[in-house]
Amino acid sequence: MEKDNLPTPGAVEAYLRSLPLRIRWRLWLGGRRYLTTLFLDRTAPLVVIAHSFRDASRAAQLALAIEQDWFLAPAASREAYEEILFKAPGLVIVQLRRKNLCGCLGHRHVLVNELPFVVAHEAFRAAGAGEMDIAYDRIGTWAALPISDGALDARFLAGSRLEEFHAEQFRLRVLSVLLHEINHLVFPQEPESSVRERSLAFYREALAHYVERTISTMSFTIDRSFSRFG
């Protein structure tokens, strides 16, 4: 899709402000808020995070994962999603939830049902729209890769960087689920096993790269976070 036909954060935010007053009040009183963001190395898709006002901090974490953690992941890991992101809808709506009744981490939605985006608008330009949900409390307790996650956690346990590590780990888990569901939006017929293998590989490689990058910028004698590295 040509750049001129892509939706921009400013255009979508202006559209949300221009909604009829009754709809804006309905969304506001219902606690609905929206945050727009982009992957820093590309102009699409534009991600709209739909969330409760109570979950603003979680929405900000997802935005940070998209804007920062994606960009800092190894190039080879990002390349695994090149075709998927290229073919993704120009507008991706993420309904941020605490939990799903079924216990799943997230779902691809067949139809867009987030109220402001159900009907196409000129602010979206020529972009198609896709929707998913992500359950962040469920992701917070998800053992993505139990053995490697546990080993990395133990390495940070004795030092001052454990909280930072857990925050990064959580954001990368959320990011891998987001990429997983975008994969489903683009290729709905691809087997779940293949989609899962790709998203777990991204998570594993990005987390290992973060650990390696963190170690290289620290002094072992000053910070005990890595006192268990041998």
C-alpha positions in Angstrom: 0.0 0.0 0.0 1.4 3.4 -0.9 2.4 5.7 1.9 -0.2 8.3 1.0 -3.0 5.7 1.5 -1.8 4.7 5.0 -3.6 5.9 8.2 -1.6 8.1 10.5 -1.8 8.3 14.3 -2.8 12.0 14.0 -5.6 11.3 11.5 -7.1 8.5 13.7 -6.8 10.5 16.8 -8.6 13.4 15.1 -11.3 11.1 13.9 -11.9 9.8 17.5 -12.2 13.4 18.7 -14.7 14.1 15.9 -17.1 11.3 16.7 -20.7 12.4 17.5 -20.9 13.7 21.1 -23.3 10.9 22.2 -20.8 8.3 21.1 -17.8 10.0 22.7 -19.7 10.3 26.0 -20.8 6.7 25.7 -17.2 5.6 25.3 -15.8 8.0 27.9 -18.4 7.0 30.6 -17.8 3.4 29.8 -14.1 4.0 30.5 -12.9 3.3 27.0 -9.6 4.9 25.9 -7.5 4.6 22.8 -3.7 4.7 22.2 -2.2 4.7 18.7 1.3 3.5 17.9 3.6 2.2 15.1 6.5 -0.1 14.7 9.4 2.3 14.4 10.9 0.7 11.4 7.7 0.8 9.2 4.8 3.0 8.4 2.2 0.2 8.7 0.3 -1.3 10.4 -1.0 1.4 12.6 -1.9 -0.2 15.9 -4.8 1.2 18.0 -4.8 -0.1 21.6 -8.4 -0.1 22.9 -8.3 -0.3 26.7 -10.1 0.6 29.9 -8.9 3.8 31.6 -7.8 1.5 34.5 -5.4 -0.2 32.2 -3.6 2.8 30.8 -0.3 1.7 32.2 -0.6 -1.7 30.5 -1.6 0.0 27.2 1.6 2.1 27.6 3.7 -1.1 28.1 2.3 -2.6 24.9 3.0 0.6 23.0 6.6 0.6 24.4 7.0 -3.1 23.3 5.9 -2.1 19.8 7.9 1.0 19.5 11.1 0.0 21.4 11.4 -3.7 22.0 10.5 -4.7 18.5 13.1 -2.3 17.1 15.8 -3.6 19.5 15.1 -7.3 18.6 17.6 -9.1 16.4 17.2 -8.2 12.7 16.8 -11.9 11.8 13.9 -12.3 14.3 12.2 -9.2 12.8 12.7 -10.5 9.3 10.6 -13.6 10.2 7.6 -11.2 10.3 8.5 -9.1 7.3 5.9 -10.6 4.9 3.3 -10.8 7.7 3.6 -7.2 8.7 3.8 -6.1 5.0 0.5 -7.9 4.3 -1.2 -7.0 7.6 -4.2 -4.7 7.6 -3.2 -1.1 7.6 -5.2 -0.6 10.8 -4.9 -3.2 13.6 -7.2 -2.7 16.6 -6.1 -4.5 19.8 -8.7 -4.9 22.5 -6.6 -5.0 25.7 -8.3 -7.2 28.3 -7.2 -8.5 31.7 -8.5 -12.0 31.1 -10.4 -14.1 28.6 -13.1 -16.4 29.9 -11.6 -19.2 27.9 -8.2 -18.6 29.4 -6.5 -17.9 26.1 -3.8 -15.3 25.7 -5.5 -13.7 22.7 -7.7 -14.2 19.7 -7.9 -13.0 16.1 -11.4 -11.5 15.5 -13.1 -12.4 12.3 -14.9 -9.0 12.3 -14.1 -5.7 13.7 -16.4 -4.9 16.6 -14.7 -2.0 18.4 -17.4 0.7 18.1 -15.5 3.6 16.4 -13.9 1.3 13.9 -16.8 -0.9 12.8 -17.6 1.3 9.8 -14.8 2.5 7.5 -13.9 6.2 7.6 -11.9 8.5 5.4 -9.4 8.8 8.3 -8.5 5.2 7.8 -7.7 6.1 4.1 -7.5 2.9 2.0 -6.3 0.7 4.8 -8.2 -2.4 5.7 -8.8 -3.1 9.4 -8.3 -6.1 11.5 -9.0 -6.8 15.2 -7.8 -9.0 18.0 -7.8 -9.2 21.8 -4.9 -9.7 24.2 -5.4 -10.8 27.8 -2.5 -9.2 29.7 -3.1 -10.8 33.2 -3.0 -14.2 31.5 0.2 -13.3 29.7 1.7 -12.2 33.0 1.4 -15.7 34.4 2.2 -17.5 31.1 5.3 -19.7 31.1 6.3 -19.1 27.5 9.4 -21.2 27.6 9.6 -22.7 31.1 13.2 -24.0 31.0 14.9 -21.0 29.4 12.8 -18.5 31.2 13.5 -20.1 34.6 17.3 -20.2 33.9 17.3 -16.5 32.9 15.3 -15.6 36.0 17.8 -17.3 38.2 20.6 -15.3 36.7 19.0 -12.1 37.7 17.7 -13.2 41.1 20.7 -12.1 43.1 21.0 -8.6 41.7 19.3 -5.3 41.4 18.1 -5.7 37.8 15.4 -8.4 38.4 12.5 -6.0 38.3 13.8 -4.5 35.0 14.3 -8.0 33.6 10.7 -9.0 34.5 9.3 -5.8 32.9 11.3 -6.6 29.7 10.2 -10.2 29.8 6.6 -9.2 30.1 6.7 -6.8 27.2 8.4 -9.3 25.0 5.7 -11.9 25.9 2.9 -9.4 25.0 4.8 -8.5 21.8 5.1 -12.1 20.8 1.3 -12.6 21.3 0.6 -9.5 19.3 2.7 -10.8 16.4 1.1 -14.3 16.8 -2.4 -12.8 16.3 -1.3 -10.5 13.4 0.1 -13.7 11.8 -3.4 -15.2 12.2 -5.0 -12.1 10.7 -2.8 -12.3 7.6 -2.7 -16.1 7.2 -5.9 -17.5 8.9 -5.3 -20.9 7.3 -1.8 -21.4 8.6 -1.6 -24.2 11.2 -1.5 -23.1 14.8 1.7 -25.1 15.4 3.6 -23.1 12.7 2.3 -19.7 14.0 3.2 -20.7 17.6 6.7 -21.8 16.6 7.4 -18.5 14.9 6.1 -16.4 17.8 8.0 -18.4 20.4 11.2 -18.2 18.4 10.8 -14.4 18.3 10.3 -14.3 22.0 13.3 -16.6 22.8 15.7 -14.8 20.4 14.6 -11.3 21.5 14.9 -12.1 25.2 18.3 -13.7 24.8 19.4 -10.6 22.8 18.2 -8.3 25.6 20.2 -10.3 28.2 23.3 -10.3 26.0 23.0 -6.5 25.4 22.4 -5.8 29.1 25.5 -7.8 30.1 27.7 -6.0 27.6 26.8 -2.6 29.1 27.3 -3.5 32.7 30.2 -3.9 35.1 30.2 -7.3 36.8 32.0 -5.8 39.8 29.5 -3.0 40.4 26.2 -4.7 39.8 25.4 -8.0 41.4 22.6 -8.7 38.9 25.0 -10.9 37.0 26.9 -12.4 39.8 25.7 -15.9 38.8 26.9 -15.7 35.3 29.7 -18.1 34.8 
